[in-house]
Amino acid sequence: MTSLAPELLAILACPEDKGPLYYFEDLDVLFNPRLQRVYRVRDGIPVMLIDEAQTLETSEAERLVARVDAEGLAPTFTTADEERL
């Protein structure tokens, strides 16, 4: 498992909705709570292809949202008018 550089995380966005993601280093995924989708990180490289994203079951997406809240995870980026989740 390789940690992604903060400089890379700061610019990563979902290729579909262009919104921020949440990085779960222990799962090697970037999570989009709006679309309930994860993008895998393989060998330290985020696979940001829409066709390779995995759509989660609602219960799994809810579990990751709860982790975001409980662990205080920051999104990959924020904009002035955007709210978390």
CORDA-V497844 format. One record per pair of residues at least 4 apart in sequence whose C-alpha atoms are under 6 Angstrom apart, sorted by sequence separation. I is the first residue (numbers start at 0). J is the second residue. D is the distance in Angstrom with one decimal. If there is no record, write none. Layout:
i=I j=J d=D
i=I j=J d=D
//
This chain:
i=13 j=17 d=4.7
i=23 j=27 d=6.0
i=31 j=35 d=5.7
i=40 j=44 d=5.3
i=65 j=69 d=6.0
i=66 j=70 d=5.7
i=67 j=71 d=5.6
i=12 j=17 d=5.2
i=13 j=18 d=5.4
i=23 j=28 d=5.5
i=31 j=36 d=5.3
i=40 j=45 d=4.2
i=55 j=60 d=5.8
i=67 j=72 d=5.0
i=12 j=18 d=5.4
i=30 j=36 d=6.0
i=40 j=46 d=5.8
i=12 j=19 d=4.9
i=22 j=29 d=4.5
i=30 j=37 d=4.5
i=39 j=46 d=5.6
i=21 j=29 d=5.4
i=29 j=37 d=5.4
i=20 j=29 d=5.8
i=21 j=30 d=5.0
i=28 j=37 d=6.0
i=29 j=38 d=5.1
i=20 j=30 d=5.3
i=28 j=38 d=5.4
i=20 j=31 d=5.0
i=28 j=39 d=4.5
i=27 j=39 d=6.0
i=28 j=40 d=5.4
i=27 j=40 d=5.0
i=38 j=52 d=4.9
i=37 j=52 d=5.7
i=37 j=53 d=5.3
i=36 j=53 d=5.5
i=36 j=54 d=4.3
i=35 j=54 d=5.9
i=36 j=55 d=5.6
i=35 j=55 d=5.6
i=35 j=60 d=5.5
i=1 j=43 d=5.1
i=21 j=74 d=5.0
i=20 j=74 d=5.4
i=19 j=74 d=5.7
i=20 j=75 d=5.4
i=19 j=75 d=5.3
i=19 j=76 d=5.6
i=9 j=75 d=5.0
i=8 j=75 d=5.2
i=9 j=76 d=5.4
//
